[in-house]
Amino acid sequence: MNELQRHDGILSLLDEKRVINVAHIIENFDVSPATARRDIAKLDELGKLKKVRNGAERIEQNVKTGALLISTLLTTITRSHVSP
């Protein structure tokens, strides 16, 4: 199993569970603790998960909140560029 396959597997585990630890990765992918920690660190850097002590947690994505924020920003920008 290569790194990309492991990363996909780790993210799948996080879809099933909210939080996983290094031991989960070691057991599921037959890797060393160092490899498990490197995988977590890399996925954290990519913004795919949140690195926590001894493991990782799923990043909750709230699409409605993001859409509302974009809408509010666009309204604010539009109003600030309209001449009175």
N, CA, C and O atoms as a printed pandas DataFrame, in Angstrom:
     atom_number atom_name residue_name chain_id  residue_number  x_coord  y_coord  z_coord
0              1         N          MET        A               1    0.856   -1.183    0.000
1              2        CA          MET        A               1    0.000    0.000    0.000
2              3         C          MET        A               1    0.894    1.236    0.000
3              4         O          MET        A               1    1.811    1.353    0.813
4              5         N          ASN        A               2    0.618    2.152   -0.918
5              6        CA          ASN        A               2    1.433    3.362   -0.970
6              7         C          ASN        A               2    0.831    4.474   -0.103
7              8         O          ASN        A               2   -0.237    4.314    0.487
8              9         N          GLU        A               3    1.533    5.585   -0.044
9             10        CA          GLU        A               3    1.135    6.690    0.827
10            11         C          GLU        A               3   -0.251    7.229    0.468
11            12         O          GLU        A               3   -1.067    7.473    1.357
12            13         N          LEU        A               4   -0.518    7.414   -0.799
13            14        CA          LEU        A               4   -1.807    7.953   -1.227
14            15         C          LEU        A               4   -2.961    7.029   -0.824
15            16         O          LEU        A               4   -4.010    7.495   -0.379
16            17         N          GLN        A               5   -2.760    5.730   -0.981
17            18        CA          GLN        A               5   -3.786    4.767   -0.573
18            19         C          GLN        A               5   -4.011    4.807    0.936
19            20         O          GLN        A               5   -5.146    4.730    1.408
20            21         N          ARG        A               6   -2.914    4.930    1.689
21            22        CA          ARG        A               6   -3.031    5.026    3.152
22            23         C          ARG        A               6   -3.793    6.285    3.529
23            24         O          ARG        A               6   -4.677    6.244    4.384
24            25         N          HIS        A               7   -3.458    7.398    2.899
25            26        CA          HIS        A               7   -4.127    8.662    3.221
26            27         C          HIS        A               7   -5.628    8.561    2.947
27            28         O          HIS        A               7   -6.441    9.023    3.747
28            29         N          ASP        A               8   -5.989    7.958    1.820
29            30        CA          ASP        A               8   -7.412    7.758    1.521
30            31         C          ASP        A               8   -8.066    6.876    2.583
31            32         O          ASP        A               8   -9.193    7.133    3.006
32            33         N          GLY        A               9   -7.354    5.841    3.008
33            34        CA          GLY        A               9   -7.865    4.948    4.046
34            35         C          GLY        A               9   -8.033    5.644    5.381
35            36         O          GLY        A               9   -9.016    5.421    6.088
36            37         N          ILE        A              10   -7.081    6.481    5.723
37            38        CA          ILE        A              10   -7.158    7.241    6.982
38            39         C          ILE        A              10   -8.373    8.168    6.955
39            40         O          ILE        A              10   -9.112    8.266    7.934
40            41         N          LEU        A              11   -8.568    8.842    5.831
41            42        CA          LEU        A              11   -9.716    9.744    5.719
42            43         C          LEU        A              11  -11.034    8.970    5.748
43            44         O          LEU        A              11  -12.033    9.467    6.267
44            45         N          SER        A              12  -11.040    7.766    5.198
45            46        CA          SER        A              12  -12.233    6.912    5.274
46            47         C          SER        A              12  -12.525    6.510    6.715
47            48         O          SER        A              12  -13.679    6.488    7.141
48            49         N          LEU        A              13  -11.474    6.192    7.457
49            50        CA          LEU        A              13  -11.655    5.870    8.880
50            51         C          LEU        A              13  -12.266    7.046    9.627
51            52         O          LEU        A              13  -13.130    6.875   10.487
52            53         N          LEU        A              14  -11.801    8.244    9.281
53            54        CA          LEU        A              14  -12.330    9.437    9.938
54            55         C          LEU        A              14  -13.772    9.721    9.534
55            56         O          LEU        A              14  -14.509   10.358   10.286
56            57         N          ASP        A              15  -14.181    9.256    8.354
57            58        CA          ASP        A              15  -15.589    9.387    7.971
58            59         C          ASP        A              15  -16.464    8.507    8.860
59            60         O          ASP        A              15  -17.596    8.867    9.184
60            61         N          GLU        A              16  -15.929    7.349    9.253
61            62        CA          GLU        A              16  -16.669    6.418   10.108
62            63         C          GLU        A              16  -16.648    6.859   11.568
63            64         O          GLU        A              16  -17.647    6.756   12.280
64            65         N          LYS        A              17  -15.493    7.350   11.996
65            66        CA          LYS        A              17  -15.311    7.773   13.381
66            67         C          LYS        A              17  -14.925    9.245   13.366
67            68         O          LYS        A              17  -14.340    9.722   12.394
68            69         N          ARG        A              18  -15.236    9.941   14.395
69            70        CA          ARG        A              18  -14.882   11.353   14.458
70            71         C          ARG        A              18  -13.402   11.535   14.790
71            72         O          ARG        A              18  -12.767   12.482   14.327
72            73         N          VAL        A              19  -12.863   10.623   15.591
73            74        CA          VAL        A              19  -11.471   10.719   16.051
74            75         C          VAL        A              19  -10.811    9.348   15.927
75            76         O          VAL        A              19  -11.421    8.323   16.228
76            77         N          ILE        A              20   -9.558    9.347   15.480
77            78        CA          ILE        A              20   -8.764    8.116   15.484
78            79         C          ILE        A              20   -7.428    8.414   16.139
79            80         O          ILE        A              20   -7.002    9.567   16.209
80            81         N          ASN        A              21   -6.763    7.354   16.622
81            82        CA          ASN        A              21   -5.444    7.560   17.203
82            83         C          ASN        A              21   -4.393    6.832   16.367
83            84         O          ASN        A              21   -4.718    6.107   15.427
84            85         N          VAL        A              22   -3.152    7.036   16.721
85            86        CA          VAL        A              22   -2.036    6.435   15.987
86            87         C          VAL        A              22   -2.176    4.915   15.960
87            88         O          VAL        A              22   -1.872    4.286   14.946
88            89         N          ALA        A              23   -2.629    4.323   17.055
89            90        CA          ALA        A              23   -2.785    2.860   17.115
90            91         C          ALA        A              23   -3.772    2.352   16.065
91            92         O          ALA        A              23   -3.564    1.283   15.491
92            93         N          HIS        A              24   -4.850    3.111   15.806
93            94        CA          HIS        A              24   -5.809    2.723   14.762
94            95         C          HIS        A              24   -5.108    2.628   13.405
95            96         O          HIS        A              24   -5.330    1.683   12.648
96            97         N          ILE        A              25   -4.278    3.596   13.115
97            98        CA          ILE        A              25   -3.576    3.621   11.826
98            99         C          ILE        A              25   -2.579    2.467   11.740
99           100         O          ILE        A              25   -2.487    1.788   10.717
100          101         N          ILE        A              26   -1.842    2.257   12.816
101          102        CA          ILE        A              26   -0.861    1.156   12.854
102          103         C          ILE        A              26   -1.560   -0.179   12.604
103          104         O          ILE        A              26   -1.091   -0.987   11.802
104          105         N          GLU        A              27   -2.668   -0.409   13.280
105          106        CA          GLU        A              27   -3.393   -1.680   13.162
106          107         C          GLU        A              27   -4.035   -1.861   11.786
107          108         O          GLU        A              27   -3.976   -2.946   11.208
108          109         N          ASN        A              28   -4.644   -0.799   11.267
109          110        CA          ASN        A              28   -5.375   -0.905   10.006
110          111         C          ASN        A              28   -4.479   -0.957    8.775
111          112         O          ASN        A              28   -4.856   -1.540    7.759
112          113         N          PHE        A              29   -3.295   -0.352    8.857
113          114        CA          PHE        A              29   -2.454   -0.237    7.666
114          115         C          PHE        A              29   -1.093   -0.904    7.820
115          116         O          PHE        A              29   -0.261   -0.835    6.916
116          117         N          ASP        A              30   -0.863   -1.550    8.959
117          118        CA          ASP        A              30    0.377   -2.281    9.207
118          119         C          ASP        A              30    1.610   -1.418    8.935
119          120         O          ASP        A              30    2.499   -1.791    8.170
120          121         N          VAL        A              31    1.635   -0.255    9.585
121          122        CA          VAL        A              31    2.760    0.676    9.440
122          123         C          VAL        A              31    3.386    0.935   10.798
123          124         O          VAL        A              31    2.823    0.576   11.832
124          125         N          SER        A              32    4.542    1.556   10.788
125          126        CA          SER        A              32    5.229    1.896   12.033
126          127         C          SER        A              32    4.571    3.125   12.666
127          128         O          SER        A              32    3.868    3.875   11.988
128          129         N          PRO        A              33    4.799    3.327   13.959
129          130        CA          PRO        A              33    4.271    4.538   14.602
130          131         C          PRO        A              33    4.773    5.823   13.926
131          132         O          PRO        A              33    4.033    6.799   13.811
132          133         N          ALA        A              34    6.023    5.812   13.486
133          134        CA          ALA        A              34    6.568    7.007   12.815
134          135         C          ALA        A              34    5.827    7.301   11.515
135          136         O          ALA        A              34    5.535    8.458   11.213
136          137         N          THR        A              35    5.524    6.264   10.751
137          138        CA          THR        A              35    4.794    6.442    9.494
138          139         C          THR        A              35    3.381    6.952    9.771
139          140         O          THR        A              35    2.889    7.835    9.069
140          141         N          ALA        A              36    2.739    6.404   10.780
141          142        CA          ALA        A              36    1.391    6.855   11.140
142          143         C          ALA        A              36    1.401    8.332   11.511
143          144         O          ALA        A              36    0.523    9.085   11.091
144          145         N          ARG        A              37    2.390    8.749   12.297
145          146        CA          ARG        A              37    2.479   10.158   12.698
146          147         C          ARG        A              37    2.792   11.054   11.507
147          148         O          ARG        A              37    2.260   12.160   11.409
148          149         N          ARG        A              38    3.654   10.587   10.598
149          150        CA          ARG        A              38    3.966   11.378    9.388
150          151         C          ARG        A              38    2.722   11.549    8.519
151          152         O          ARG        A              38    2.468   12.629    7.985
152          153         N          ASP        A              39    1.958   10.477    8.386
153          154        CA          ASP        A              39    0.723   10.555    7.590
154          155         C          ASP        A              39   -0.241   11.578    8.194
155          156         O          ASP        A              39   -0.820   12.391    7.474
156          157         N          ILE        A              40   -0.410   11.534    9.503
157          158        CA          ILE        A              40   -1.283   12.501   10.176
158          159         C          ILE        A              40   -0.773   13.918    9.953
159          160         O          ILE        A              40   -1.553   14.815    9.635
160          161         N          ALA        A              41    0.527   14.126   10.117
161          162        CA          ALA        A              41    1.108   15.462    9.949
162          163         C          ALA        A              41    0.894   15.976    8.527
163          164         O          ALA        A              41    0.551   17.142    8.333
164          165         N          LYS        A              42    1.095   15.115    7.539
165          166        CA          LYS        A              42    0.944   15.538    6.150
166          167         C          LYS        A              42   -0.509   15.880    5.826
167          168         O          LYS        A              42   -0.783   16.891    5.180
168          169         N          LEU        A              43   -1.429   15.044    6.272
169          170        CA          LEU        A              43   -2.845   15.314    6.032
170          171         C          LEU        A              43   -3.310   16.570    6.769
171          172         O          LEU        A              43   -4.191   17.283    6.289
172          173         N          ASP        A              44   -2.720   16.838    7.928
173          174        CA          ASP        A              44   -3.018   18.061    8.666
174          175         C          ASP        A              44   -2.540   19.276    7.863
175          176         O          ASP        A              44   -3.265   20.263    7.737
176          177         N          GLU        A              45   -1.329   19.201    7.326
177          178        CA          GLU        A              45   -0.787   20.295    6.513
178          179         C          GLU        A              45   -1.651   20.564    5.288
179          180         O          GLU        A              45   -1.794   21.709    4.858
180          181         N          LEU        A              46   -2.224   19.507    4.730
181          182        CA          LEU        A              46   -3.080   19.633    3.545
182          183         C          LEU        A              46   -4.499   20.080    3.901
183          184         O          LEU        A              46   -5.319   20.321    3.015
184          185         N          GLY        A              47   -4.785   20.190    5.203
185          186        CA          GLY        A              47   -6.103   20.624    5.640
186          187         C          GLY        A              47   -7.171   19.549    5.535
187          188         O          GLY        A              47   -8.362   19.857    5.500
188          189         N          LYS        A              48   -6.752   18.286    5.483
189          190        CA          LYS        A              48   -7.694   17.177    5.335
190          191         C          LYS        A              48   -8.209   16.650    6.670
191          192         O          LYS        A              48   -9.266   16.024    6.733
192          193         N          LEU        A              49   -7.452   16.910    7.736
193          194        CA          LEU        A              49   -7.847   16.497    9.075
194          195         C          LEU        A              49   -7.199   17.447   10.066
195          196         O          LEU        A              49   -6.369   18.277    9.694
196          197         N          LYS        A              50   -7.580   17.320   11.322
197          198        CA          LYS        A              50   -6.969   18.128   12.375
198          199         C          LYS        A              50   -6.119   17.220   13.241
199          200         O          LYS        A              50   -6.608   16.244   13.808
200          201         N          LYS        A              51   -4.848   17.550   13.336
201          202        CA          LYS        A              51   -3.925   16.779   14.157
202          203         C          LYS        A              51   -4.189   17.093   15.631
203          204         O          LYS        A              51   -4.233   18.255   16.034
204          205         N          VAL        A              52   -4.362   16.043   16.419
205          206        CA          VAL        A              52   -4.538   16.195   17.866
206          207         C          VAL        A              52   -3.537   15.286   18.564
207          208         O          VAL        A              52   -2.899   14.454   17.920
208          209         N          ARG        A              53   -3.397   15.437   19.861
209          210        CA          ARG        A              53   -2.439   14.616   20.593
210          211         C          ARG        A              53   -2.723   13.129   20.381
211          212         O          ARG        A              53   -3.823   12.648   20.653
212          213         N          ASN        A              54   -1.719   12.418   19.894
213          214        CA          ASN        A              54   -1.769   10.978   19.662
214          215         C          ASN        A              54   -2.781   10.546   18.603
215          216         O          ASN        A              54   -3.209    9.391   18.594
216          217         N          GLY        A              55   -3.168   11.461   17.711
217          218        CA          GLY        A              55   -4.106   11.049   16.683
218          219         C          GLY        A              55   -4.591   12.190   15.815
219          220         O          GLY        A              55   -3.890   13.179   15.604
220          221         N          ALA        A              56   -5.815   12.029   15.315
221          222        CA          ALA        A              56   -6.396   13.015   14.412
222          223         C          ALA        A              56   -7.906   13.025   14.566
223          224         O          ALA        A              56   -8.510   12.042   14.996
224          225         N          GLU        A              57   -8.505   14.154   14.207
225          226        CA          GLU        A              57   -9.955   14.218   14.202
226          227         C          GLU        A              57  -10.441   14.775   12.877
227          228         O          GLU        A              57   -9.737   15.508   12.182
228          229         N          ARG        A              58  -11.657   14.406   12.557
229          230        CA          ARG        A              58  -12.279   14.835   11.312
230          231         C          ARG        A              58  -12.539   16.334   11.351
231          232         O          ARG        A              58  -12.896   16.887   12.391
232          233         N          ILE        A              59  -12.359   16.975   10.222
233          234        CA          ILE        A              59  -12.685   18.393   10.108
234          235         C          ILE        A              59  -14.141   18.485    9.705
235          236         O          ILE        A              59  -14.545   17.948    8.674
236          237         N          GLU        A              60  -14.917   19.159   10.510
237          238        CA          GLU        A              60  -16.340   19.336   10.209
238          239         C          GLU        A              60  -16.474   20.495    9.234
239          240         O          GLU        A              60  -15.987   21.597    9.489
240          241         N          GLN        A              61  -17.128   20.239    8.137
241          242        CA          GLN        A              61  -17.298   21.271    7.123
242          243         C          GLN        A              61  -18.761   21.680    7.102
243          244         O          GLN        A              61  -19.644   20.857    6.860
244          245         N          ASN        A              62  -19.003   22.936    7.354
245          246        CA          ASN        A              62  -20.367   23.434    7.356
246          247         C          ASN        A              62  -20.567   24.273    6.097
247          248         O          ASN        A              62  -20.180   25.440    6.050
248          249         N          VAL        A              63  -21.168   23.673    5.093
249          250        CA          VAL        A              63  -21.356   24.331    3.806
250          251         C          VAL        A              63  -22.278   25.533    3.939
251          252         O          VAL        A              63  -22.038   26.564    3.311
252          253         N          LYS        A              64  -23.321   25.420    4.742
253          254        CA          LYS        A              64  -24.261   26.527    4.887
254          255         C          LYS        A              64  -23.576   27.745    5.485
255          256         O          LYS        A              64  -23.810   28.867    5.036
256          257         N          THR        A              65  -22.738   27.542    6.487
257          258        CA          THR        A              65  -22.032   28.656    7.111
258          259         C          THR        A              65  -21.094   29.311    6.104
259          260         O          THR        A              65  -21.012   30.538    6.044
260          261         N          GLY        A              66  -20.397   28.518    5.324
261          262        CA          GLY        A              66  -19.491   29.061    4.303
262          263         C          GLY        A              66  -20.235   29.851    3.253
263          264         O          GLY        A              66  -19.782   30.922    2.851
264          265         N          ALA        A              67  -21.373   29.344    2.798
265          266        CA          ALA        A              67  -22.174   30.039    1.787
266          267         C          ALA        A              67  -22.714   31.350    2.342
267          268         O          ALA        A              67  -22.736   32.360    1.638
268          269         N          LEU        A              68  -23.146   31.340    3.591
269          270        CA          LEU        A              68  -23.646   32.559    4.217
270          271         C          LEU        A              68  -22.540   33.601    4.334
271          272         O          LEU        A              68  -22.767   34.783    4.075
272          273         N          LEU        A              69  -21.363   33.171    4.717
273          274        CA          LEU        A              69  -20.230   34.088    4.836
274          275         C          LEU        A              69  -19.893   34.716    3.489
275          276         O          LEU        A              69  -19.667   35.924    3.415
276          277         N          ILE        A              70  -19.855   33.928    2.436
277          278        CA          ILE        A              70  -19.550   34.445    1.098
278          279         C          ILE        A              70  -20.616   35.440    0.667
279          280         O          ILE        A              70  -20.300   36.502    0.131
280          281         N          SER        A              71  -21.864   35.103    0.897
281          282        CA          SER        A              71  -22.961   35.993    0.534
282          283         C          SER        A              71  -22.853   37.327    1.267
283          284         O          SER        A              71  -23.043   38.385    0.667
284          285         N          THR        A              72  -22.553   37.277    2.549
285          286        CA          THR        A              72  -22.406   38.496    3.351
286          287         C          THR        A              72  -21.243   39.344    2.852
287          288         O          THR        A              72  -21.356   40.566    2.750
288          289         N          LEU        A              73  -20.128   38.694    2.542
289          290        CA          LEU        A              73  -18.966   39.428    2.031
290          291         C          LEU        A              73  -19.269   40.084    0.687
291          292         O          LEU        A              73  -18.898   41.236    0.464
292          293         N          LEU        A              74  -19.936   39.367   -0.202
293          294        CA          LEU        A              74  -20.281   39.931   -1.506
294          295         C          LEU        A              74  -21.216   41.127   -1.366
295          296         O          LEU        A              74  -21.057   42.126   -2.067
296          297         N          THR        A              75  -22.182   41.031   -0.471
297          298        CA          THR        A              75  -23.106   42.141   -0.227
298          299         C          THR        A              75  -22.351   43.356    0.293
299          300         O          THR        A              75  -22.593   44.478   -0.151
300          301         N          THR        A              76  -21.449   43.138    1.222
301          302        CA          THR        A              76  -20.661   44.226    1.798
302          303         C          THR        A              76  -19.785   44.884    0.738
303          304         O          THR        A              76  -19.710   46.111    0.670
304          305         N          ILE        A              77  -19.131   44.085   -0.081
305          306        CA          ILE        A              77  -18.261   44.614   -1.133
306          307         C          ILE        A              77  -19.084   45.411   -2.146
307          308         O          ILE        A              77  -18.685   46.501   -2.555
308          309         N          THR        A              78  -20.223   44.868   -2.545
309          310        CA          THR        A              78  -21.079   45.537   -3.524
310          311         C          THR        A              78  -21.544   46.883   -2.989
311          312         O          THR        A              78  -21.509   47.880   -3.710
312          313         N          ARG        A              79  -21.974   46.923   -1.751
313          314        CA          ARG        A              79  -22.445   48.177   -1.146
314          315         C          ARG        A              79  -21.333   49.211   -1.032
315          316         O          ARG        A              79  -21.582   50.406   -1.193
316          317         N          SER        A              80  -20.132   48.774   -0.760
317          318        CA          SER        A              80  -19.027   49.718   -0.586
318          319         C          SER        A              80  -18.547   50.295   -1.906
319          320         O          SER        A              80  -17.870   51.323   -1.917
320          321         N          HIS        A              81  -18.889   49.646   -3.031
321          322        CA          HIS        A              81  -18.468   50.127   -4.346
322          323         C          HIS        A              81  -19.555   50.869   -5.106
323          324         O          HIS        A              81  -19.312   51.345   -6.215
324          325         N          VAL        A              82  -20.739   50.976   -4.538
325          326        CA          VAL        A              82  -21.847   51.672   -5.187
326          327         C          VAL        A              82  -21.768   53.140   -4.805
327          328         O          VAL        A              82  -21.663   53.476   -3.625
328          329         N          SER        A              83  -21.818   54.011   -5.799
329          330        CA          SER        A              83  -21.768   55.457   -5.541
330          331         C          SER        A              83  -23.128   55.939   -5.039
331          332         O          SER        A              83  -24.164   55.479   -5.518
332          333         N          PRO        A              84  -23.129   56.877   -4.060
333          334        CA          PRO        A              84  -24.409   57.382   -3.540
334          335         C          PRO        A              84  -25.093   58.310   -4.520
335          336         O          PRO        A              84  -26.177   58.819   -4.235
